[in-house]
Amino acid sequence: MTSTPAQQPQATTAPFGLLGRKLGHSWSPRIHTTLGSVPYELFEREPSEVEPFVREGSWRGINVTIPYKRDAARLADERSPRVERLGAANTLVRRPNGSIYAENTDVLGFSLMLQRFCERRLGTTAQALLSGKPALVLGSGGASAAVQAALEDAGAQVSVISRSGEDTYQTLTERHADAVLVVNATPVGMYPNCPATPVPEKDLAQLKSLAGVLDVIYNPTRTGIVLAAECLGIPAETGLSMLVAQALRSSELFQGRQLDVSLVDQIEAQILSETGNVILIGMPGCGKTTTGKRLARMLGRPFVDIDDAIEAGTGESAAHIISTRGEQEFRRVESKVTGEYGARSGLVIACGGGVVTVPANYDLLHQNGTIVFIDRPIAELETAGRPVSATKGVEKLARERMDIYRAWSDITISSMGSPAGNAHAIRNQLGL
């Protein structure tokens, strides 16, 4: 009896790749290109296509993402102890004899991320921090299981926080105020629904023994829970290093050779350099737009002027909104548009001078970008066509805003007197 078309294995055009249902944009191909496991493709398959693809495809090594990690474990001929323990695999390797071996490099990737975070940010080892100590994992899905395994291997007493049962988000501060580490393994805060957080800043503040916060999400660069931790002065990190580390361990299995672990740092730095936004802030008339356009051309990136984006979206200029509906209404619209572009990657963004007057805008910009303050002498600022500058006066605006510009900025550029000079100074300081 012949198989139906849905059961026929689709042709595999590359020896390596990522198997999932809806993959969209993935950084896995670029990571594996650097690691040497190439060609590497994205294999989108429906549930009925997974078994024939895994069992009969001509691939040599594949990574597996949701919702097929349990299928990957089930369909393998041999499973690592980690896969047997968790019942899920994210890496499959076809051996020369045709048999399929399953591994869970998510555990290995998080273990490396955890160890590096402890050593670099906390000045200790994972075992020294966690042995016999309470650690919290937010969420109970597949990513959570891998995180739990790695934490238990480091000696932690792990509690899983979920929406039901005894350990919930409502009882977190009552039952776990002594936690030394919190790890977000939920999708809350992932692009494009960012920068949301499963645990608000006020609750993190009540965990008096908290030494660090980790998030397995890697887009945006700073999730809501990481931003909350940073605000409290708690070391925090998102999951890009875990993504790269698990890929490195997978690639080692694919290629049958050991790879230099320093590749994790190299690839992570490369991705951050290419995908992080450059955000320009400063007084009205300081040259943010002209500098941003020049910098974007230098870097080959899209440029966004928030005021222009507001006009494109509403059909009204910033000046018109302010003059007809008031500054408060304009700030509401500005925050909405700022959030939309701040969540994206690889942009040069010029903000309006008053973006810093709304504290919530900081997280919207900082989540995925480096904030650059262009400091230009007040006497050189243009006020024509700028209703807030004309109404309040440049000197008063400067008194209100200059300290905030400095507090928000990651770097400050003293205006060079030309857009090209400013753009070169920014590129050099950021190493872009």
WOGI-V166459 format. One record per residue. SS is DSSP state (2 for helix, 1 for strand, 0 for the rest). PSI is psi in whole degrees, -180 to 180 (* if undefined). OMEGA is omega in whole degrees, -180 to 180 (none if undefined). Layout:
ss=SS psi=PSI omega=OMEGA
ss=SS psi=PSI omega=OMEGA
This chain:
ss=0 psi=131 omega=-177
ss=0 psi=153 omega=179
ss=0 psi=152 omega=173
ss=0 psi=159 omega=180
ss=2 psi=-35 omega=-179
ss=2 psi=-22 omega=-178
ss=2 psi=-12 omega=-179
ss=0 psi=132 omega=177
ss=0 psi=130 omega=178
ss=0 psi=151 omega=-177
ss=0 psi=137 omega=176
ss=0 psi=120 omega=-175
ss=0 psi=-3 omega=179
ss=0 psi=150 omega=-180
ss=0 psi=-23 omega=-177
ss=1 psi=155 omega=178
ss=1 psi=-175 omega=-178
ss=1 psi=126 omega=-180
ss=1 psi=128 omega=177
ss=1 psi=-179 omega=-180
ss=0 psi=-56 omega=177
ss=0 psi=105 omega=-171
ss=0 psi=-33 omega=-180
ss=0 psi=-138 omega=178
ss=0 psi=133 omega=177
ss=0 psi=142 omega=176
ss=0 psi=-4 omega=-176
ss=2 psi=-44 omega=180
ss=2 psi=-44 omega=-179
ss=2 psi=-35 omega=179
ss=2 psi=-47 omega=-177
ss=2 psi=-26 omega=174
ss=2 psi=-44 omega=178
ss=2 psi=-36 omega=-178
ss=2 psi=-22 omega=177
ss=0 psi=-1 omega=178
ss=0 psi=84 omega=-175
ss=0 psi=158 omega=-7
ss=0 psi=151 omega=-176
ss=1 psi=124 omega=-176
ss=1 psi=168 omega=175
ss=1 psi=123 omega=-179
ss=1 psi=96 omega=177
ss=1 psi=124 omega=-179
ss=0 psi=144 omega=174
ss=0 psi=161 omega=-176
ss=2 psi=-40 omega=-179
ss=2 psi=-16 omega=-178
ss=2 psi=-10 omega=-173
ss=2 psi=-51 omega=-176
ss=2 psi=-50 omega=178
ss=2 psi=-34 omega=178
ss=2 psi=-46 omega=-178
ss=2 psi=-47 omega=-173
ss=2 psi=-33 omega=-171
ss=2 psi=-8 omega=-179
ss=0 psi=161 omega=-177
ss=0 psi=15 omega=180
ss=0 psi=160 omega=175
ss=0 psi=-33 omega=180
ss=1 psi=134 omega=179
ss=1 psi=143 omega=167
ss=1 psi=152 omega=-176
ss=1 psi=131 omega=178
ss=0 psi=179 omega=-177
ss=0 psi=141 omega=10
ss=0 psi=30 omega=-169
ss=0 psi=14 omega=-177
ss=2 psi=-36 omega=177
ss=2 psi=-35 omega=174
ss=2 psi=-41 omega=-179
ss=2 psi=-42 omega=178
ss=2 psi=-42 omega=-178
ss=2 psi=-37 omega=-174
ss=2 psi=-10 omega=-179
ss=0 psi=153 omega=176
ss=0 psi=-31 omega=180
ss=1 psi=140 omega=-177
ss=1 psi=140 omega=176
ss=0 psi=163 omega=176
ss=2 psi=-34 omega=179
ss=2 psi=-40 omega=179
ss=2 psi=-41 omega=177
ss=2 psi=-38 omega=-178
ss=2 psi=-40 omega=-173
ss=2 psi=-20 omega=-177
ss=0 psi=18 omega=-178
ss=0 psi=145 omega=179
ss=0 psi=143 omega=175
ss=0 psi=3 omega=-179
ss=1 psi=128 omega=176
ss=1 psi=137 omega=180
ss=1 psi=128 omega=176
ss=1 psi=120 omega=-178
ss=0 psi=165 omega=-178
ss=0 psi=-31 omega=180
ss=0 psi=4 omega=178
ss=0 psi=-11 omega=179
ss=0 psi=158 omega=-176
ss=1 psi=128 omega=179
ss=1 psi=136 omega=-178
ss=1 psi=136 omega=177
ss=1 psi=158 omega=174
ss=0 psi=93 omega=-180
ss=2 psi=-4 omega=172
ss=2 psi=-41 omega=178
ss=2 psi=-46 omega=-179
ss=2 psi=-40 omega=-180
ss=2 psi=-44 omega=179
ss=2 psi=-37 omega=178
ss=2 psi=-43 omega=179
ss=2 psi=-43 omega=178
ss=2 psi=-46 omega=-179
ss=2 psi=-47 omega=-178
ss=2 psi=-44 omega=-180
ss=2 psi=-41 omega=179
ss=2 psi=-46 omega=-179
ss=2 psi=-43 omega=-177
ss=2 psi=-43 omega=-173
ss=2 psi=-36 omega=-175
ss=2 psi=-29 omega=-175
ss=2 psi=-9 omega=178
ss=0 psi=33 omega=180
ss=0 psi=-175 omega=176
ss=0 psi=162 omega=178
ss=2 psi=-40 omega=-180
ss=2 psi=-43 omega=-180
ss=2 psi=-37 omega=-180
ss=2 psi=-40 omega=-165
ss=2 psi=-18 omega=-174
ss=0 psi=115 omega=-180
ss=0 psi=6 omega=-176
ss=0 psi=154 omega=-180
ss=1 psi=134 omega=175
ss=1 psi=144 omega=-177
ss=1 psi=135 omega=173
ss=1 psi=121 omega=180
ss=1 psi=120 omega=180
ss=0 psi=154 omega=-175
ss=0 psi=19 omega=-179
ss=0 psi=-160 omega=-176
ss=2 psi=-42 omega=178
ss=2 psi=-36 omega=179
ss=2 psi=-42 omega=-178
ss=2 psi=-42 omega=179
ss=2 psi=-42 omega=179
ss=2 psi=-45 omega=179
ss=2 psi=-44 omega=-179
ss=2 psi=-44 omega=-180
ss=2 psi=-40 omega=179
ss=2 psi=-41 omega=178
ss=2 psi=-38 omega=177
ss=2 psi=-28 omega=178
ss=0 psi=0 omega=176
ss=0 psi=7 omega=-176
ss=0 psi=153 omega=169
ss=1 psi=104 omega=-169
ss=1 psi=132 omega=171
ss=1 psi=136 omega=-180
ss=1 psi=126 omega=179
ss=1 psi=126 omega=180
ss=1 psi=-174 omega=-175
ss=0 psi=-9 omega=180
ss=0 psi=169 omega=-178
ss=0 psi=-164 omega=-178
ss=0 psi=-41 omega=-177
ss=0 psi=90 omega=180
ss=1 psi=174 omega=178
ss=0 psi=-26 omega=179
ss=0 psi=-32 omega=-178
ss=0 psi=4 omega=-173
ss=2 psi=-51 omega=-175
ss=2 psi=-27 omega=179
ss=2 psi=-43 omega=-172
ss=2 psi=-19 omega=-171
ss=0 psi=37 omega=-180
ss=0 psi=-16 omega=-178
ss=0 psi=9 omega=-179
ss=0 psi=139 omega=179
ss=0 psi=-17 omega=-179
ss=1 psi=138 omega=174
ss=1 psi=132 omega=178
ss=1 psi=123 omega=176
ss=1 psi=116 omega=177
ss=0 psi=21 omega=175
ss=0 psi=167 omega=175
ss=0 psi=3 omega=-178
ss=0 psi=122 omega=-179
ss=0 psi=-3 omega=-180
ss=0 psi=146 omega=175
ss=0 psi=136 omega=8
ss=0 psi=3 omega=-178
ss=0 psi=66 omega=-176
ss=0 psi=156 omega=5
ss=0 psi=71 omega=177
ss=0 psi=159 omega=179
ss=0 psi=139 omega=177
ss=0 psi=-22 omega=179
ss=0 psi=118 omega=-178
ss=0 psi=162 omega=-178
ss=2 psi=-39 omega=-177
ss=2 psi=-31 omega=177
ss=2 psi=-41 omega=176
ss=2 psi=-37 omega=-178
ss=0 psi=-23 omega=-180
ss=0 psi=-8 omega=178
ss=0 psi=86 omega=-167
ss=0 psi=-19 omega=180
ss=0 psi=6 omega=-173
ss=0 psi=121 omega=-179
ss=0 psi=-24 omega=-177
ss=1 psi=161 omega=178
ss=1 psi=131 omega=177
ss=1 psi=150 omega=179
ss=1 psi=128 omega=-179
ss=0 psi=-13 omega=175
ss=0 psi=141 omega=179
ss=0 psi=-2 omega=175
ss=0 psi=109 omega=16
ss=0 psi=174 omega=180
ss=0 psi=-37 omega=175
ss=0 psi=111 omega=178
ss=0 psi=174 omega=-179
ss=2 psi=-41 omega=-178
ss=2 psi=-32 omega=176
ss=2 psi=-42 omega=177
ss=2 psi=-40 omega=178
ss=2 psi=-42 omega=179
ss=2 psi=-44 omega=179
ss=2 psi=-39 omega=180
ss=2 psi=-30 omega=179
ss=0 psi=-1 omega=-179
ss=0 psi=21 omega=-180
ss=0 psi=126 omega=177
ss=1 psi=136 omega=-176
ss=1 psi=156 omega=-177
ss=1 psi=144 omega=174
ss=0 psi=-179 omega=-161
ss=0 psi=19 omega=180
ss=2 psi=-41 omega=-180
ss=2 psi=-33 omega=176
ss=2 psi=-44 omega=179
ss=2 psi=-47 omega=-177
ss=2 psi=-40 omega=-178
ss=2 psi=-42 omega=179
ss=2 psi=-34 omega=177
ss=2 psi=-40 omega=178
ss=2 psi=-45 omega=179
ss=2 psi=-38 omega=176
ss=2 psi=-46 omega=-178
ss=2 psi=-35 omega=176
ss=2 psi=-42 omega=178
ss=2 psi=-41 omega=180
ss=2 psi=-45 omega=-173
ss=2 psi=-12 omega=-180
ss=0 psi=32 omega=178
ss=0 psi=157 omega=-180
ss=0 psi=141 omega=179
ss=0 psi=153 omega=180
ss=0 psi=123 omega=-177
ss=0 psi=-18 omega=177
ss=2 psi=-16 omega=176
ss=2 psi=-28 omega=179
ss=2 psi=-49 omega=178
ss=2 psi=-43 omega=-177
ss=2 psi=-47 omega=-178
ss=2 psi=-40 omega=179
ss=2 psi=-46 omega=180
ss=2 psi=-39 omega=180
ss=2 psi=-45 omega=-179
ss=2 psi=-45 omega=180
ss=2 psi=-39 omega=-180
ss=2 psi=-38 omega=-176
ss=2 psi=-31 omega=-171
ss=2 psi=-18 omega=-179
ss=0 psi=137 omega=176
ss=1 psi=151 omega=169
ss=1 psi=117 omega=-174
ss=1 psi=124 omega=-180
ss=1 psi=125 omega=176
ss=1 psi=164 omega=179
ss=0 psi=177 omega=-178
ss=0 psi=151 omega=173
ss=0 psi=133 omega=178
ss=0 psi=8 omega=-178
ss=0 psi=-9 omega=178
ss=0 psi=23 omega=-178
ss=2 psi=-45 omega=-176
ss=2 psi=-48 omega=-179
ss=2 psi=-40 omega=177
ss=2 psi=-43 omega=-179
ss=2 psi=-42 omega=178
ss=2 psi=-44 omega=-180
ss=2 psi=-43 omega=180
ss=2 psi=-42 omega=180
ss=2 psi=-41 omega=177
ss=2 psi=-42 omega=178
ss=2 psi=-42 omega=-173
ss=2 psi=-9 omega=-177
ss=0 psi=38 omega=-178
ss=0 psi=158 omega=172
ss=1 psi=147 omega=177
ss=1 psi=138 omega=178
ss=1 psi=124 omega=169
ss=1 psi=120 omega=-174
ss=2 psi=-40 omega=178
ss=2 psi=-41 omega=178
ss=2 psi=-38 omega=179
ss=2 psi=-36 omega=176
ss=2 psi=-45 omega=-179
ss=2 psi=-39 omega=179
ss=2 psi=-35 omega=-177
ss=2 psi=-31 omega=-175
ss=2 psi=-17 omega=-175
ss=0 psi=7 omega=-179
ss=0 psi=140 omega=176
ss=0 psi=161 omega=176
ss=2 psi=-43 omega=-179
ss=2 psi=-39 omega=-179
ss=2 psi=-42 omega=179
ss=2 psi=-44 omega=-178
ss=2 psi=-43 omega=-176
ss=2 psi=-28 omega=-177
ss=2 psi=-31 omega=-175
ss=2 psi=-5 omega=175
ss=0 psi=159 omega=-177
ss=2 psi=-35 omega=-178
ss=2 psi=-43 omega=178
ss=2 psi=-39 omega=177
ss=2 psi=-41 omega=-179
ss=2 psi=-34 omega=177
ss=2 psi=-47 omega=179
ss=2 psi=-42 omega=-179
ss=2 psi=-42 omega=-180
ss=2 psi=-40 omega=179
ss=2 psi=-48 omega=-179
ss=2 psi=-39 omega=177
ss=2 psi=-42 omega=178
ss=2 psi=-39 omega=-179
ss=2 psi=-46 omega=-177
ss=2 psi=-31 omega=178
ss=2 psi=-25 omega=180
ss=0 psi=-16 omega=-179
ss=0 psi=179 omega=-175
ss=0 psi=152 omega=171
ss=0 psi=27 omega=-178
ss=1 psi=158 omega=162
ss=1 psi=122 omega=-173
ss=1 psi=126 omega=174
ss=1 psi=122 omega=-178
ss=0 psi=157 omega=171
ss=0 psi=156 omega=-176
ss=2 psi=-29 omega=-176
ss=2 psi=10 omega=-179
ss=2 psi=-28 omega=-177
ss=2 psi=-6 omega=180
ss=2 psi=-11 omega=177
ss=0 psi=105 omega=-174
ss=0 psi=-34 omega=-178
ss=0 psi=-21 omega=-180
ss=2 psi=-23 omega=-179
ss=2 psi=-49 omega=-180
ss=2 psi=-37 omega=-180
ss=2 psi=-36 omega=-179
ss=2 psi=-41 omega=-173
ss=2 psi=-23 omega=-174
ss=0 psi=-31 omega=-175
ss=0 psi=19 omega=-174
ss=1 psi=168 omega=172
ss=1 psi=126 omega=-175
ss=1 psi=125 omega=-177
ss=1 psi=124 omega=178
ss=1 psi=120 omega=175
ss=1 psi=110 omega=-175
ss=1 psi=109 omega=-179
ss=0 psi=140 omega=-180
ss=0 psi=139 omega=-176
ss=2 psi=-37 omega=-178
ss=2 psi=-20 omega=-177
ss=2 psi=-1 omega=-176
ss=0 psi=139 omega=177
ss=0 psi=139 omega=179
ss=0 psi=-9 omega=-178
ss=0 psi=131 omega=178
ss=0 psi=13 omega=-179
ss=0 psi=96 omega=-171
ss=2 psi=-37 omega=-179
ss=2 psi=-42 omega=178
ss=2 psi=-42 omega=-179
ss=2 psi=-37 omega=-177
ss=2 psi=-49 omega=-174
ss=2 psi=-27 omega=-174
ss=0 psi=139 omega=-175
ss=2 psi=-40 omega=-177
ss=2 psi=-42 omega=179
ss=2 psi=-42 omega=177
ss=2 psi=-42 omega=-179
ss=2 psi=-42 omega=179
ss=2 psi=-36 omega=-178
ss=2 psi=-31 omega=-166
ss=2 psi=-25 omega=-170
ss=2 psi=-42 omega=179
ss=2 psi=-34 omega=179
ss=2 psi=-42 omega=176
ss=2 psi=-46 omega=-178
ss=2 psi=-39 omega=-180
ss=2 psi=-36 omega=-178
ss=2 psi=-27 omega=-168
ss=0 psi=144 omega=170
ss=0 psi=-35 omega=173
ss=1 psi=156 omega=177
ss=1 psi=134 omega=177
ss=1 psi=120 omega=172
ss=1 psi=126 omega=-175
ss=0 psi=131 omega=-179
ss=0 psi=-3 omega=180
ss=0 psi=-4 omega=178
ss=0 psi=150 omega=177
ss=2 psi=-40 omega=-180
ss=2 psi=-43 omega=179
ss=2 psi=-42 omega=177
ss=2 psi=-45 omega=-177
ss=2 psi=-43 omega=178
ss=2 psi=-42 omega=-180
ss=2 psi=-41 omega=179
ss=2 psi=-46 omega=-180
ss=2 psi=-42 omega=-179
ss=2 psi=-44 omega=-179
ss=2 psi=-35 omega=-179
ss=2 psi=-9 omega=180
ss=0 psi=36 omega=-177
ss=0 psi=* omega=none
